[in-house]
Amino acid sequence: NKSNANDNTSGVVALLEIARYLGPQNADFPCEIRMVFLVSEENGYYGSKAYVESLTEGEKQRHIGAFNMDISAASDDEGAQLVCNTLGMKTEEGYREGNFIIPAEGKLTEAIRKAYRELYGRELGGVFHFGESDHVSFHNGQLEAVNVCWRKVADNMPVLPESYHKMEDTPEKLNYETVRASAGCILEAIRILSE
């Protein structure tokens, strides 16, 4: 289907690029990484919900964070910026939910912010208390997660691309450098978190 290039073929491409990098030549990468391709996000987060529910208590304790890639590219004509959407974060006292006034800027958003600055010399377009992707299931399980995506920011809120769920969401409209930036920032953020 050519009409879902950004939602969400771009996320699959970014995840495959990370997997390619983490292949046998990088077997000594300093932490456990799970690469999960989730399904049924649009109609109830069924894939991510099932994944979170399948985790043992030990796996939940080891969980540092989940980077959710959804709309992992930008279209040149939409003025999109790299942003992080998140709902909660792990603290010394336990899991804490953010809100629209003070988003939960935890370790994951800090690592993405630092990675984007170091790799590309740019600042994130923002961190927002915003759901509408698979990071919601992790939040519901009180596991820190962040949706790393490209969005236009208007009135201090991330806005879905105009091509979202339309036939115009085709590969020809995407800026492939933004897919590389998404994958690169997530990989660098994982490295930062593993130090």
N, C-alpha and C positions, 0 to 999 in steps of 0.2 A: 504494500500500500504506500504510494508516494505521498499521500496527504497527511502523514504524521511524522514528518521529518524531525521536527523539534520536540513534539510531544508524542513519542519519546524515543525516537531512533537516536537522537543525539546523545541521550543518556547511556544507551547501550554501547554506542561507539566510544564514549569516554571511559566506560567501565572496561571494555575490551582493551583499550590502550593502556589502562592501568595494569590489567592482567598481563598484557604482553611485556610491559616493563618489569613486572614482578616475577617473570619466568625464572627458569633455572639459573640464569646469570646473576640473579639477586636472591638466591636461596637463603642468604644470611640476613635478610631484612629483619630489623630488630623487634618485631612484634607479630602476633597472630592477626591475620587479616582475613575476613570472610567477604567474598564477593557474591552478592545475592541478586539474582534477577527476579524481581517481584512481578506479580500479575494482578489484575482486577483492581487497580488503584481507583479507576474512575467510578466504579459502582460499589464502593464500600470498603476499600483498603483490604480486601480479603487475603491477598498474598502476604502483605506485611503483617497483618493481624495474626495469620497462621504461623508465620515465622517467629514473631515475638512470643506467642503462646507456646511454641515448641522449645523455647530456651529453658534449660535447667536453672535451678537457683545458682549453681556454681558459674554457669555461663553469664548469668545476669550480673553476678558480683565482679566478674572479669571485664565486663563491658565498659569500654571507655567512651565510645560514641559511635554513631552511625551517620555517615555522610550520604544523604539521599540526593540523587541526581535526577532532576526532572526539569525539562526545558533547559538543557545544558548547552545551548548555543544561543546566539542572538542573530537577528536579522539586521543588516546594516541600516535599514530605513526606519527602525523603531526606537532608536536612542536608548537601547537597553544597557544596563549596568550589572556587574556581578553583585549579587546580594545574598544574604543568608536569611532564611525564614526559620524560626525556632519557636518552641512553646515552653520549654523548661530546661533546667540544668541541674547537674549533680553538685551538691555543696558538702561541706564538712558535716552539716546537720542532716543531710539527706537530699532528696529530690525537691526542687523548688520550681514552681510554675512562674513564668513571667506574665506580663500583661501589655496592653497597647501603649502604656505610658513608659514602662521600663521593661523592654524585652529581656529575656534570659540570655545575657551575653556570657556564656560559660567558656570552658576550655576549647570547645570545637570552633565557636565563632572567633575566638582569639587566635587560634591556629590558622584558620582560613584568612583572617585579616593580615596576619604576619606573612603568610605564604604569598599572598597576592602582592603585598608591598615588596617583598624580597625578590620575587620572580619577575614582576612586571612594573614595579615602581609606581603602582597605582593604589588608590584607596577603594575599599568596598563602597558600593552604592548605599549600603546601609544594612542594619540588622533589624528584622521586623518580627513582631509577635503575629505570626501568620501560619495557618495550616494549609489545607487543600493539597496535600501530597502524603506519601507514605511515612514521613517522619511523624505524622499524627499517631500511628500505631505504636511507635517506640515511646512517644510521650505518654500515651495511655498506659503503657507498661512501666512508666517511671524510669525510662532509659533515655539518656541524653542523645538527641539526634538533631541534625540541622539539614535543611533543604538548601543546597547550593545551586543557584539558578540565575538566569539572566532575565531581568525585568526592567521595564521603564518604571521610574519612580515619580509619582504624581501625588501632590498633597500629602507627602510623607508616608505613602503606602506603595507597596509593589503592585504593579498592574500587569495582568496577563497580556501576552502579545496579541496584536489585532488578528493575527492568523490562527489563534488558538482554536482548535477543533473545526477548522475550515479547510476547504480544498486547497487554499493558498499555502498551507503548511507543507512546502515541498523542499527538497534538497537544494534547489537552485537559489532559494532565498536565504540560505544560512551562511553565516560567516564562520568558516571552519577554524579560524584562529581562536575563536571563542570556545570551541569544543576542546581544543588543546589546552587553553587556559583553565577551563574547568577541571580537566583531568590532572593537569600539572599542579594546580593549587591543592587539590584533594590529596594527591600523593605527597606533596611537600608538607601539608598539614599533618598527615599520618606520621611522617618522619619527625616533625617537631614534637608531636605528642608522645612519641616513643623515646625521646631523649631523657 
